[in-house]
Amino acid sequence: MQTLPTHLQVEVAHLLPARLRLRLSHPPHDAARTVQMVKSHPGVLAVVYTAATRNLLIRCDPAQIAPEEIILRTALALSADHQLQEVNISASGPKVPLSRLAVLAGMSLLAGHLMTFFSTNPKSLHAVHLIGGLGTTAAVAEHIYLDLKSKAQFHPEVLSIGYLLTSLLRGKLIKGATVAWVMTFARHLIEPPAKLLKLETRVADSACDDHQCEYEAALSRSPMDASAKGLLARLPHLLFGLYSDLQLTAEDSLFTKIQKLSREHDDVLEGLENLRRGIRLRVGPGRP
C-alpha cells in the first residue's frame, strides 16, 4: 500500500494554456464535490478525476480563465475537502538526485579523460574507457527504468543512449559515453533545489462580510534552506545562472503570475461553491 505524504500537495504534472494535469497528494473525501468546485468557474470546459493516479485532467478556455487560477482553485478545493489544511503547490516536481550508478559512471568517464592525457598503457586506457562506457550505458538504462516506473514515461534526454551505442560501434566509446552522460544527467546538477508554494486557507472572518467572502487564503513561498547543505545544493544552479537567464524556478514563475492575477481581481477571487461569494487572497512576500 502506497504511503501518502505528510502534507497536502498539488503538483503540476503537465501544463499548456488550454490543458493541464494536476496530481493530488491525497484523494479527496468527496471527489465529485472537488471536481465541481474546480469546474464551476466559467472557462473550465472539462475536469476528469482519476482515482488510481489521483490526477485531475482539466481542459479550459485560456481567454476566460488562466491556468494559474485553475491551479490555485484546485489547491483551495483540496484544502476545503480536508478541513482547510495547509496545501503545498509544486510546479516543477521533486528534484531527482543522481543515482550511485550515474555518479560512478561520471567518475569513470572523468578518469578515462585524464588517462587519455597521462597514461602510456593502451590496455589500461582501453579498460577504463570500456568501464566508463558500459557504466554510462547501465546508468542511462537505469534512468529510463526509473522514469517508466514512477511516471509511466521517460524524458527525451535519455534518447542519448542511441548516440552512445552508435559511438560504441564506431570505436569512439569515451566520446559517446561522455555526451550521453552530459545529455542525461547534467540537467539534474544545475536544477535548483525543490521549492514549494504554501497555501493557507480559513473561513472568512466578520471583517470580510462586506465582500460576502467564502474563504480567506494566503499564498507564500517556502523559505530557502540557509544551512550549509542547502547552500551547496543551490551552488551549481547559482553558478549556471551567472551565464544564463535561468534564475527563476517554475514555482517562482507561478507565484509571480498568481500575484498578477490577484492584483487584477483586486485580491478577491470568485468563490468555490458559490461564485458570487469571493475568496479574499493575499499573495506575499514578493521575494523569498
WOWOCOR-V412171 format. One record per backbone hydrogen bond with DSSP energy under -1.0 kcal/mol. CO is the residue of the C=O (numbers start at 0). NH is the residue of the N-H. If there is no record, write none. Layout:
# WOWOCOR-V412171
co=CO nh=NH
co=CO nh=NH
This chain:
# WOWOCOR-V412171
co=7 nh=87
co=8 nh=24
co=9 nh=89
co=10 nh=12
co=10 nh=22
co=13 nh=20
co=17 nh=59
co=18 nh=15
co=19 nh=57
co=20 nh=12
co=20 nh=13
co=21 nh=55
co=22 nh=10
co=29 nh=33
co=30 nh=34
co=31 nh=35
co=32 nh=36
co=33 nh=37
co=34 nh=38
co=35 nh=39
co=40 nh=43
co=42 nh=60
co=45 nh=58
co=47 nh=56
co=49 nh=53
co=49 nh=54
co=53 nh=23
co=54 nh=49
co=55 nh=21
co=56 nh=47
co=57 nh=19
co=58 nh=44
co=58 nh=45
co=60 nh=63
co=60 nh=64
co=65 nh=69
co=66 nh=70
co=67 nh=71
co=68 nh=72
co=69 nh=73
co=70 nh=74
co=71 nh=75
co=72 nh=76
co=73 nh=77
co=74 nh=78
co=75 nh=79
co=76 nh=80
co=77 nh=81
co=78 nh=83
co=86 nh=198
co=87 nh=9
co=88 nh=196
co=89 nh=11
co=98 nh=102
co=99 nh=103
co=100 nh=104
co=101 nh=105
co=102 nh=106
co=103 nh=107
co=104 nh=108
co=105 nh=109
co=106 nh=110
co=107 nh=111
co=108 nh=112
co=109 nh=113
co=110 nh=114
co=111 nh=115
co=113 nh=117
co=114 nh=118
co=120 nh=124
co=121 nh=125
co=122 nh=126
co=123 nh=127
co=124 nh=128
co=125 nh=129
co=126 nh=130
co=127 nh=131
co=128 nh=132
co=129 nh=133
co=130 nh=134
co=131 nh=135
co=132 nh=136
co=133 nh=137
co=134 nh=138
co=135 nh=139
co=136 nh=140
co=137 nh=141
co=138 nh=142
co=139 nh=143
co=140 nh=144
co=141 nh=145
co=142 nh=146
co=143 nh=147
co=144 nh=148
co=145 nh=149
co=146 nh=150
co=154 nh=157
co=155 nh=158
co=156 nh=159
co=157 nh=160
co=158 nh=161
co=159 nh=163
co=160 nh=164
co=161 nh=165
co=162 nh=166
co=163 nh=167
co=164 nh=168
co=165 nh=169
co=166 nh=171
co=171 nh=175
co=172 nh=176
co=173 nh=177
co=174 nh=178
co=175 nh=179
co=176 nh=180
co=177 nh=181
co=178 nh=182
co=179 nh=183
co=180 nh=184
co=181 nh=185
co=185 nh=188
co=185 nh=189
co=186 nh=190
co=195 nh=221
co=196 nh=88
co=197 nh=219
co=198 nh=86
co=199 nh=217
co=201 nh=215
co=204 nh=207
co=205 nh=208
co=207 nh=210
co=207 nh=212
co=208 nh=211
co=214 nh=279
co=215 nh=201
co=216 nh=281
co=217 nh=199
co=218 nh=283
co=219 nh=197
co=226 nh=230
co=227 nh=231
co=228 nh=232
co=229 nh=233
co=230 nh=234
co=233 nh=237
co=234 nh=238
co=235 nh=239
co=236 nh=240
co=239 nh=242
co=244 nh=246
co=248 nh=252
co=249 nh=253
co=250 nh=254
co=251 nh=255
co=252 nh=256
co=253 nh=257
co=254 nh=258
co=255 nh=259
co=256 nh=260
co=257 nh=261
co=258 nh=262
co=259 nh=263
co=260 nh=264
co=261 nh=266
co=262 nh=265
co=264 nh=267
co=266 nh=280
co=268 nh=278
co=273 nh=276
co=277 nh=213
co=278 nh=268
co=279 nh=216
co=281 nh=218
